[in-house]
């Protein structure tokens, strides 16, 4: 494993009610998670999806699991042709959720976003999932990014939090429908991921 963490022990940082940042939680698993990303992308290449408004997203996407997210208004669809969630990914997602206080989380969807320079994710809610009692587990690998975390209304005050390689954000309960996004990615080179940031997001969608 590359020595990205400089022997820094993981710790937890509260973000909001029901939301927590697990700083450096990926410690020891980054090579394996990046290998999973590459394995999935080999069979399901990254693409830039089109929004309902007809705009191409700046973030490239791929994923796996029984439920596949689509950029249209239909949200998730069951997908028997998609790669299944591996035991490694499932175990990691459940471990992170448990550490954040959500021991019953069992994901069925893994969405992987690849951010290049200037890629961003505008403020949005994750509300296409059928069971909104289940949390979101969001993993950061590679270049740092500014995470935007707001309230239940788009106009609510938005916090700006730096997420670095190995950080995991978990949110649910009162924060489950909070607006969130990513500011445009700044240029850089990461020893593992090169000029990119990767975000792995686990959900219980169906």
FIKOLZA-1660 file (N, C-alpha, C; in steps of 0.1 Angstrom, whole numbers, plus 5000, padded with zeros to 4 digits):
% residues 206
   i   px   py   pz ch aa at
   1 5008 4988 5000  A  X  N
   1 5000 5000 5000  A  X CA
   1 5009 5012 5000  A  X  C
   2 5005 5022 4992  A  X  N
   2 5012 5035 4993  A  X CA
   2 5010 5042 5007  A  X  C
   3 5020 5049 5011  A  X  N
   3 5019 5055 5025  A  X CA
   3 5013 5069 5023  A  X  C
   4 4999 5069 5021  A  X  N
   4 4992 5081 5019  A  X CA
   4 4989 5087 5033  A  X  C
   5 4988 5079 5043  A  X  N
   5 4981 5083 5055  A  X CA
   5 4991 5088 5066  A  X  C
   6 5004 5086 5063  A  X  N
   6 5015 5091 5072  A  X CA
   6 5012 5087 5087  A  X  C
   7 5008 5074 5088  A  X  N
   7 5006 5068 5102  A  X CA
   7 4995 5076 5110  A  X  C
   8 4986 5082 5103  A  X  N
   8 4975 5090 5110  A  X CA
   8 4964 5080 5113  A  X  C
   9 4960 5079 5125  A  X  N
   9 4949 5070 5129  A  X CA
   9 4936 5076 5125  A  X  C
  10 4926 5067 5121  A  X  N
  10 4913 5072 5117  A  X CA
  10 4906 5078 5129  A  X  C
  11 4897 5088 5126  A  X  N
  11 4889 5094 5136  A  X CA
  11 4875 5098 5130  A  X  C
  12 4866 5101 5139  A  X  N
  12 4852 5105 5134  A  X CA
  12 4850 5120 5137  A  X  C
  13 4843 5126 5127  A  X  N
  13 4841 5140 5128  A  X CA
  13 4826 5143 5125  A  X  C
  14 4818 5147 5135  A  X  N
  14 4804 5149 5132  A  X CA
  14 4802 5160 5122  A  X  C
  15 4792 5157 5113  A  X  N
  15 4789 5167 5102  A  X CA
  15 4775 5173 5105  A  X  C
  16 4765 5165 5109  A  X  N
  16 4752 5170 5112  A  X CA
  16 4745 5159 5119  A  X  C
  17 4733 5162 5124  A  X  N
  17 4725 5151 5131  A  X CA
  17 4723 5139 5121  A  X  C
  18 4728 5128 5125  A  X  N
  18 4727 5116 5116  A  X CA
  18 4737 5115 5105  A  X  C
  19 4747 5124 5105  A  X  N
  19 4758 5124 5095  A  X CA
  19 4771 5125 5102  A  X  C
  20 4781 5118 5097  A  X  N
  20 4794 5118 5102  A  X CA
  20 4805 5115 5091  A  X  C
  21 4816 5121 5093  A  X  N
  21 4828 5119 5084  A  X CA
  21 4837 5109 5092  A  X  C
  22 4840 5098 5085  A  X  N
  22 4850 5088 5091  A  X CA
  22 4863 5091 5084  A  X  C
  23 4871 5099 5090  A  X  N
  23 4883 5104 5085  A  X CA
  23 4893 5092 5084  A  X  C
  24 4899 5090 5072  A  X  N
  24 4909 5080 5070  A  X CA
  24 4904 5065 5072  A  X  C
  25 4891 5064 5071  A  X  N
  25 4885 5050 5074  A  X CA
  25 4890 5040 5064  A  X  C
  26 4894 5044 5052  A  X  N
  26 4898 5035 5041  A  X CA
  26 4912 5029 5044  A  X  C
  27 4919 5035 5054  A  X  N
  27 4933 5031 5057  A  X CA
  27 4935 5016 5056  A  X  C
  28 4944 5012 5047  A  X  N
  28 4947 4997 5046  A  X CA
  28 4939 4991 5034  A  X  C
  29 4928 4997 5030  A  X  N
  29 4919 4991 5020  A  X CA
  29 4920 4999 5006  A  X  C
  30 4928 5010 5005  A  X  N
  30 4927 5018 4994  A  X CA
  30 4932 5011 4981  A  X  C
  31 4942 5003 4982  A  X  N
  31 4947 4995 4970  A  X CA
  31 4936 4986 4965  A  X  C
  32 4929 4979 4974  A  X  N
  32 4919 4969 4971  A  X CA
  32 4907 4976 4965  A  X  C
  33 4903 4987 4971  A  X  N
  33 4891 4995 4966  A  X CA
  33 4894 5000 4952  A  X  C
  34 4906 5005 4950  A  X  N
  34 4909 5010 4936  A  X CA
  34 4910 4999 4926  A  X  C
  35 4914 4987 4930  A  X  N
  35 4914 4976 4921  A  X CA
  35 4900 4972 4918  A  X  C
  36 4891 4973 4927  A  X  N
  36 4877 4971 4925  A  X CA
  36 4871 4980 4914  A  X  C
  37 4875 4993 4916  A  X  N
  37 4871 5003 4906  A  X CA
  37 4875 4999 4892  A  X  C
  38 4888 4996 4891  A  X  N
  38 4894 4992 4878  A  X CA
  38 4887 4979 4872  A  X  C
  39 4884 4970 4881  A  X  N
  39 4878 4957 4876  A  X CA
  39 4864 4960 4871  A  X  C
  40 4856 4969 4878  A  X  N
  40 4843 4972 4873  A  X CA
  40 4844 4980 4860  A  X  C
  41 4853 4990 4859  A  X  N
  41 4854 4998 4847  A  X CA
  41 4858 4991 4835  A  X  C
  42 4866 4980 4837  A  X  N
  42 4870 4971 4826  A  X CA
  42 4857 4965 4819  A  X  C
  43 4847 4962 4827  A  X  N
  43 4835 4955 4821  A  X CA
  43 4824 4965 4819  A  X  C
  44 4824 4976 4826  A  X  N
  44 4814 4986 4825  A  X CA
  44 4821 5000 4824  A  X  C
  45 4825 5004 4813  A  X  N
  45 4834 5017 4812  A  X CA
  45 4827 5029 4817  A  X  C
  46 4835 5039 4822  A  X  N
  46 4829 5051 4826  A  X CA
  46 4823 5059 4815  A  X  C
  47 4811 5065 4817  A  X  N
  47 4805 5073 4807  A  X CA
  47 4800 5086 4814  A  X  C
  48 4797 5096 4805  A  X  N
  48 4792 5109 4810  A  X CA
  48 4777 5108 4807  A  X  C
  49 4769 5107 4817  A  X  N
  49 4754 5106 4815  A  X CA
  49 4748 5119 4812  A  X  C
  50 4736 5119 4806  A  X  N
  50 4729 5131 4802  A  X CA
  50 4718 5134 4812  A  X  C
  51 4717 5146 4817  A  X  N
  51 4706 5149 4826  A  X CA
  51 4693 5150 4820  A  X  C
  52 4682 5150 4827  A  X  N
  52 4669 5152 4821  A  X CA
  52 4668 5165 4813  A  X  C
  53 4676 5175 4817  A  X  N
  53 4676 5188 4810  A  X CA
  53 4684 5188 4797  A  X  C
  54 4691 5176 4794  A  X  N
  54 4698 5175 4782  A  X CA
  54 4713 5179 4783  A  X  C
  55 4718 5181 4795  A  X  N
  55 4732 5185 4797  A  X CA
  55 4741 5172 4800  A  X  C
  56 4753 5172 4794  A  X  N
  56 4762 5161 4798  A  X CA
  56 4768 5164 4811  A  X  C
  57 4768 5154 4820  A  X  N
  57 4774 5156 4833  A  X CA
  57 4789 5157 4832  A  X  C
  58 4796 5165 4840  A  X  N
  58 4810 5166 4840  A  X CA
  58 4817 5154 4846  A  X  C
  59 4810 5147 4855  A  X  N
  59 4815 5136 4862  A  X CA
  59 4812 5123 4853  A  X  C
  60 4822 5114 4852  A  X  N
  60 4820 5102 4845  A  X CA
  60 4816 5091 4855  A  X  C
  61 4807 5082 4851  A  X  N
  61 4801 5072 4860  A  X CA
  61 4802 5058 4855  A  X  C
  62 4803 5049 4865  A  X  N
  62 4801 5035 4863  A  X CA
  62 4795 5029 4876  A  X  C
  63 4794 5016 4877  A  X  N
  63 4789 5011 4889  A  X CA
  63 4786 4996 4888  A  X  C
  64 4780 4991 4899  A  X  N
  64 4776 4977 4900  A  X CA
  64 4765 4975 4910  A  X  C
  65 4760 4963 4911  A  X  N
  65 4750 4960 4920  A  X CA
  65 4737 4957 4914  A  X  C
  66 4727 4952 4922  A  X  N
  66 4714 4948 4916  A  X CA
  66 4706 4960 4911  A  X  C
  67 4709 4972 4917  A  X  N
  67 4702 4984 4912  A  X CA
  67 4711 4993 4905  A  X  C
  68 4708 4998 4894  A  X  N
  68 4716 5007 4886  A  X CA
  68 4709 5021 4885  A  X  C
  69 4717 5031 4889  A  X  N
  69 4712 5045 4889  A  X CA
  69 4713 5050 4875  A  X  C
  70 4701 5056 4870  A  X  N
  70 4701 5063 4857  A  X CA
  70 4699 5078 4859  A  X  C
  71 4703 5086 4850  A  X  N
  71 4703 5100 4852  A  X CA
  71 4689 5106 4849  A  X  C
  72 4680 5098 4844  A  X  N
  72 4667 5103 4841  A  X CA
  72 4658 5104 4853  A  X  C
  73 4646 5108 4851  A  X  N
  73 4637 5109 4863  A  X CA
  73 4633 5096 4869  A  X  C
  74 4635 5085 4862  A  X  N
  74 4631 5072 4867  A  X CA
  74 4640 5067 4879  A  X  C
  75 4652 5073 4880  A  X  N
  75 4661 5070 4891  A  X CA
  75 4667 5056 4889  A  X  C
  76 4664 5047 4898  A  X  N
  76 4670 5034 4898  A  X CA
  76 4661 5024 4890  A  X  C
  77 4668 5014 4884  A  X  N
  77 4662 5003 4878  A  X CA
  77 4669 4990 4882  A  X  C
  78 4661 4979 4885  A  X  N
  78 4668 4966 4887  A  X CA
  78 4675 4962 4874  A  X  C
  79 4687 4957 4876  A  X  N
  79 4696 4954 4865  A  X CA
  79 4702 4941 4866  A  X  C
  80 4697 4930 4860  A  X  N
  80 4703 4917 4862  A  X CA
  80 4716 4916 4853  A  X  C
  81 4719 4925 4844  A  X  N
  81 4731 4924 4836  A  X CA
  81 4743 4931 4843  A  X  C
  82 4740 4939 4853  A  X  N
  82 4751 4946 4860  A  X CA
  82 4760 4937 4868  A  X  C
  83 4772 4941 4869  A  X  N
  83 4781 4933 4878  A  X CA
  83 4775 4933 4892  A  X  C
  84 4776 4922 4899  A  X  N
  84 4771 4921 4913  A  X CA
  84 4781 4929 4922  A  X  C
  85 4775 4933 4933  A  X  N
  85 4784 4939 4943  A  X CA
  85 4793 4928 4949  A  X  C
  86 4806 4930 4949  A  X  N
  86 4815 4919 4954  A  X CA
  86 4814 4919 4969  A  X  C
  87 4819 4907 4975  A  X  N
  87 4819 4906 4989  A  X CA
  87 4828 4916 4996  A  X  C
  88 4838 4920 4989  A  X  N
  88 4848 4930 4995  A  X CA
  88 4841 4944 4996  A  X  C
  89 4834 4948 4985  A  X  N
  89 4827 4961 4985  A  X CA
  89 4816 4961 4995  A  X  C
  90 4808 4950 4996  A  X  N
  90 4797 4949 5005  A  X CA
  90 4802 4950 5020  A  X  C
  91 4812 4942 5022  A  X  N
  91 4818 4942 5036  A  X CA
  91 4823 4956 5040  A  X  C
  92 4830 4962 5031  A  X  N
  92 4835 4976 5034  A  X CA
  92 4824 4986 5037  A  X  C
  93 4813 4985 5028  A  X  N
  93 4802 4995 5030  A  X CA
  93 4795 4992 5043  A  X  C
  94 4793 4980 5047  A  X  N
  94 4786 4976 5059  A  X CA
  94 4795 4980 5071  A  X  C
  95 4808 4978 5070  A  X  N
  95 4817 4982 5081  A  X CA
  95 4817 4997 5083  A  X  C
  96 4817 5005 5073  A  X  N
  96 4816 5020 5074  A  X CA
  96 4803 5024 5080  A  X  C
  97 4792 5018 5075  A  X  N
  97 4779 5022 5081  A  X CA
  97 4778 5018 5095  A  X  C
  98 4783 5007 5099  A  X  N
  98 4782 5002 5113  A  X CA
  98 4790 5012 5122  A  X  C
  99 4802 5016 5117  A  X  N
  99 4810 5025 5124  A  X CA
  99 4803 5039 5126  A  X  C
 100 4795 5042 5117  A  X  N
 100 4787 5055 5118  A  X CA
 100 4774 5054 5125  A  X  C
 101 4771 5042 5130  A  X  N
 101 4758 5040 5138  A  X CA
 101 4747 5034 5130  A  X  C
 102 4750 5028 5119  A  X  N
 102 4739 5022 5110  A  X CA
 102 4742 5007 5108  A  X  C
 103 4741 4999 5118  A  X  N
 103 4745 4985 5117  A  X CA
 103 4737 4976 5108  A  X  C
 104 4725 4980 5104  A  X  N
 104 4716 4972 5096  A  X CA
 104 4717 4974 5081  A  X  C
 105 4727 4983 5077  A  X  N
 105 4728 4986 5063  A  X CA
 105 4733 4975 5054  A  X  C
 106 4725 4972 5044  A  X  N
 106 4729 4962 5034  A  X CA
 106 4727 4968 5020  A  X  C
 107 4738 4972 5013  A  X  N
 107 4736 4979 5000  A  X CA
 107 4733 4970 4989  A  X  C
 108 4726 4976 4979  A  X  N
 108 4723 4968 4967  A  X CA
 108 4728 4976 4954  A  X  C
 109 4733 4988 4957  A  X  N
 109 4738 4997 4946  A  X CA
 109 4751 5003 4949  A  X  C
 110 4760 5003 4939  A  X  N
 110 4773 5010 4941  A  X CA
 110 4775 5018 4929  A  X  C
 111 4775 5032 4931  A  X  N
 111 4777 5041 4920  A  X CA
 111 4791 5047 4921  A  X  C
 112 4799 5047 4911  A  X  N
 112 4813 5052 4911  A  X CA
 112 4814 5064 4902  A  X  C
 113 4818 5075 4908  A  X  N
 113 4820 5087 4900  A  X CA
 113 4835 5090 4899  A  X  C
 114 4839 5094 4887  A  X  N
 114 4852 5098 4884  A  X CA
 114 4853 5113 4881  A  X  C
 115 4860 5120 4889  A  X  N
 115 4861 5135 4888  A  X CA
 115 4875 5138 4882  A  X  C
 116 4875 5145 4871  A  X  N
 116 4887 5151 4865  A  X CA
 116 4887 5166 4869  A  X  C
 117 4897 5173 4865  A  X  N
 117 4898 5188 4868  A  X CA
 117 4886 5195 4863  A  X  C
 118 4880 5203 4872  A  X  N
 118 4869 5212 4870  A  X CA
 118 4855 5204 4870  A  X  C
 119 4856 5190 4872  A  X  N
 119 4844 5183 4873  A  X CA
 119 4837 5186 4887  A  X  C
 120 4824 5186 4887  A  X  N
 120 4817 5190 4899  A  X CA
 120 4804 5182 4900  A  X  C
 121 4797 5183 4911  A  X  N
 121 4784 5178 4913  A  X CA
 121 4775 5188 4920  A  X  C
 122 4765 5193 4913  A  X  N
 122 4757 5204 4918  A  X CA
 122 4749 5199 4930  A  X  C
 123 4744 5208 4938  A  X  N
 123 4736 5204 4950  A  X CA
 123 4724 5196 4945  A  X  C
 124 4722 5185 4952  A  X  N
 124 4711 5176 4949  A  X CA
 124 4707 5168 4961  A  X  C
 125 4696 5161 4961  A  X  N
 125 4691 5152 4971  A  X CA
 125 4692 5138 4965  A  X  C
 126 4695 5128 4974  A  X  N
 126 4694 5114 4970  A  X CA
 126 4680 5109 4975  A  X  C
 127 4670 5110 4966  A  X  N
 127 4657 5107 4970  A  X CA
 127 4650 5097 4961  A  X  C
 128 4657 5090 4952  A  X  N
 128 4651 5080 4943  A  X CA
 128 4651 5066 4949  A  X  C
 129 4658 5065 4961  A  X  N
 129 4658 5052 4967  A  X CA
 129 4644 5049 4974  A  X  C
 130 4640 5036 4974  A  X  N
 130 4627 5033 4979  A  X CA
 130 4626 5033 4994  A  X  C
 131 4637 5030 5001  A  X  N
 131 4638 5030 5016  A  X CA
 131 4647 5041 5021  A  X  C
 132 4641 5052 5024  A  X  N
 132 4648 5064 5029  A  X CA
 132 4653 5062 5043  A  X  C
 133 4650 5051 5050  A  X  N
 133 4655 5049 5063  A  X CA
 133 4670 5044 5062  A  X  C
 134 4674 5039 5051  A  X  N
 134 4688 5035 5049  A  X CA
 134 4697 5046 5046  A  X  C
 135 4709 5046 5051  A  X  N
 135 4719 5057 5049  A  X CA
 135 4726 5057 5036  A  X  C
 136 4733 5067 5033  A  X  N
 136 4742 5068 5022  A  X CA
 136 4756 5066 5027  A  X  C
 137 4765 5058 5020  A  X  N
 137 4779 5056 5024  A  X CA
 137 4787 5061 5012  A  X  C
 138 4795 5071 5014  A  X  N
 138 4802 5078 5003  A  X CA
 138 4817 5078 5006  A  X  C
 139 4825 5071 4997  A  X  N
 139 4839 5069 4999  A  X CA
 139 4847 5078 4990  A  X  C
 140 4858 5085 4995  A  X  N
 140 4866 5093 4987  A  X CA
 140 4880 5087 4985  A  X  C
 141 4884 5086 4972  A  X  N
 141 4898 5081 4969  A  X CA
 141 4904 5091 4959  A  X  C
 142 4917 5094 4961  A  X  N
 142 4924 5102 4952  A  X CA
 142 4925 5117 4956  A  X  C
 143 4924 5126 4946  A  X  N
 143 4925 5140 4949  A  X CA
 143 4915 5145 4959  A  X  C
 144 4919 5155 4967  A  X  N
 144 4909 5161 4976  A  X CA
 144 4899 5169 4969  A  X  C
 145 4887 5171 4976  A  X  N
 145 4876 5178 4970  A  X CA
 145 4869 5185 4981  A  X  C
 146 4862 5196 4978  A  X  N
 146 4853 5203 4987  A  X CA
 146 4839 5197 4987  A  X  C
 147 4835 5192 4998  A  X  N
 147 4822 5186 4998  A  X CA
 147 4812 5196 5004  A  X  C
 148 4801 5198 4997  A  X  N
 148 4790 5207 5001  A  X CA
 148 4779 5200 5007  A  X  C
 149 4776 5204 5020  A  X  N
 149 4765 5197 5027  A  X CA
 149 4755 5207 5033  A  X  C
 150 4743 5207 5028  A  X  N
 150 4733 5217 5032  A  X CA
 150 4722 5211 5040  A  X  C
 151 4710 5217 5039  A  X  N
 151 4699 5212 5047  A  X CA
 151 4688 5206 5038  A  X  C
 152 4676 5206 5043  A  X  N
 152 4665 5199 5036  A  X CA
 152 4659 5207 5024  A  X  C
 153 4663 5220 5024  A  X  N
 153 4659 5229 5013  A  X CA
 153 4671 5234 5006  A  X  C
 154 4670 5235 4993  A  X  N
 154 4682 5240 4985  A  X CA
 154 4687 5253 4990  A  X  C
 155 4679 5262 4995  A  X  N
 155 4683 5275 5000  A  X CA
 155 4690 5275 5014  A  X  C
 156 4690 5264 5020  A  X  N
 156 4696 5263 5034  A  X CA
 156 4711 5266 5033  A  X  C
 157 4716 5270 5044  A  X  N
 157 4731 5272 5045  A  X CA
 157 4738 5260 5042  A  X  C
 158 4749 5261 5034  A  X  N
 158 4757 5249 5030  A  X CA
 158 4771 5250 5036  A  X  C
 159 4775 5239 5043  A  X  N
 159 4788 5238 5049  A  X CA
 159 4798 5233 5038  A  X  C
 160 4810 5238 5038  A  X  N
 160 4820 5233 5029  A  X CA
 160 4831 5226 5037  A  X  C
 161 4833 5213 5033  A  X  N
 161 4842 5204 5041  A  X CA
 161 4852 5198 5031  A  X  C
 162 4864 5198 5034  A  X  N
 162 4875 5192 5026  A  X CA
 162 4875 5177 5029  A  X  C
 163 4873 5169 5018  A  X  N
 163 4874 5155 5019  A  X CA
 163 4887 5151 5012  A  X  C
 164 4894 5142 5019  A  X  N
 164 4907 5137 5013  A  X CA
 164 4907 5122 5011  A  X  C
 165 4917 5117 5005  A  X  N
 165 4919 5103 5002  A  X CA
 165 4916 5095 5015  A  X  C
 166 4907 5086 5014  A  X  N
 166 4904 5077 5025  A  X CA
 166 4893 5081 5034  A  X  C
 167 4887 5093 5032  A  X  N
 167 4876 5097 5040  A  X CA
 167 4863 5091 5035  A  X  C
 168 4854 5088 5045  A  X  N
 168 4841 5082 5042  A  X CA
 168 4830 5091 5049  A  X  C
 169 4820 5095 5041  A  X  N
 169 4809 5103 5047  A  X CA
 169 4797 5093 5047  A  X  C
 170 4790 5093 5059  A  X  N
 170 4778 5085 5061  A  X CA
 170 4767 5094 5066  A  X  C
 171 4756 5094 5059  A  X  N
 171 4745 5102 5064  A  X CA
 171 4732 5095 5062  A  X  C
 172 4723 5097 5072  A  X  N
 172 4710 5091 5072  A  X CA
 172 4701 5098 5083  A  X  C
 173 4690 5092 5086  A  X  N
 173 4680 5097 5096  A  X CA
 173 4677 5112 5093  A  X  C
 174 4679 5121 5102  A  X  N
 174 4675 5135 5100  A  X CA
 174 4682 5141 5088  A  X  C
 175 4694 5136 5085  A  X  N
 175 4702 5142 5074  A  X CA
 175 4700 5135 5060  A  X  C
 176 4691 5124 5060  A  X  N
 176 4691 5116 5048  A  X CA
 176 4688 5123 5035  A  X  C
 177 4679 5133 5036  A  X  N
 177 4675 5141 5024  A  X CA
 177 4682 5154 5023  A  X  C
 178 4693 5156 5030  A  X  N
 178 4700 5169 5029  A  X CA
 178 4706 5171 5015  A  X  C
 179 4706 5183 5010  A  X  N
 179 4712 5186 4997  A  X CA
 179 4728 5185 4999  A  X  C
 180 4734 5180 4989  A  X  N
 180 4749 5179 4989  A  X CA
 180 4755 5179 4975  A  X  C
 181 4768 5182 4974  A  X  N
 181 4774 5183 4961  A  X CA
 181 4789 5183 4963  A  X  C
 182 4796 5186 4952  A  X  N
 182 4811 5187 4952  A  X CA
 182 4815 5199 4943  A  X  C
 183 4823 5208 4949  A  X  N
 183 4828 5219 4942  A  X CA
 183 4838 5215 4931  A  X  C
 184 4840 5223 4920  A  X  N
 184 4849 5219 4909  A  X CA
 184 4862 5214 4914  A  X  C
 185 4867 5203 4909  A  X  N
 185 4879 5197 4914  A  X CA
 185 4891 5205 4909  A  X  C
 186 4900 5207 4918  A  X  N
 186 4913 5214 4915  A  X CA
 186 4923 5204 4909  A  X  C
 187 4932 5209 4900  A  X  N
 187 4942 5200 4894  A  X CA
 187 4952 5195 4905  A  X  C
 188 4957 5183 4901  A  X  N
 188 4967 5177 4910  A  X CA
 188 4970 5163 4905  A  X  C
 189 4980 5156 4911  A  X  N
 189 4983 5142 4908  A  X CA
 189 4984 5135 4921  A  X  C
 190 4976 5124 4922  A  X  N
 190 4976 5115 4934  A  X CA
 190 4984 5103 4931  A  X  C
 191 4992 5098 4940  A  X  N
 191 5000 5086 4937  A  X CA
 191 4993 5074 4933  A  X  C
 192 4980 5072 4938  A  X  N
 192 4973 5060 4934  A  X CA
 192 4964 5063 4922  A  X  C
 193 4957 5074 4922  A  X  N
 193 4946 5076 4912  A  X CA
 193 4950 5086 4901  A  X  C
 194 4962 5091 4901  A  X  N
 194 4966 5101 4891  A  X CA
 194 4959 5114 4892  A  X  C
 195 4954 5119 4880  A  X  N
 195 4948 5132 4880  A  X CA
 195 4933 5132 4884  A  X  C
 196 4928 5122 4891  A  X  N
 196 4914 5120 4893  A  X CA
 196 4911 5119 4908  A  X  C
 197 4898 5122 4911  A  X  N
 197 4892 5118 4924  A  X CA
 197 4881 5108 4920  A  X  C
 198 4880 5097 4928  A  X  N
 198 4870 5087 4927  A  X CA
 198 4861 5087 4939  A  X  C
 199 4848 5087 4937  A  X  N
 199 4838 5086 4947  A  X CA
 199 4830 5073 4946  A  X  C
 200 4830 5065 4956  A  X  N
 200 4822 5053 4956  A  X CA
 200 4811 5055 4965  A  X  C
 201 4798 5054 4960  A  X  N
 201 4787 5056 4969  A  X CA
 201 4778 5044 4969  A  X  C
 202 4776 5039 4981  A  X  N
 202 4767 5027 4984  A  X CA
 202 4754 5031 4989  A  X  C
 203 4743 5025 4983  A  X  N
 203 4730 5028 4987  A  X CA
 203 4721 5015 4988  A  X  C
 204 4711 5015 4995  A  X  N
 204 4700 5005 4994  A  X CA
 204 4689 5011 4986  A  X  C
 205 4688 5008 4974  A  X  N
 205 4680 5015 4964  A  X CA
 205 4666 5008 4962  A  X  C
 206 4666 4995 4962  A  X  N
 206 4654 4988 4958  A  X CA
 206 4647 4982 4971  A  X  C
% end
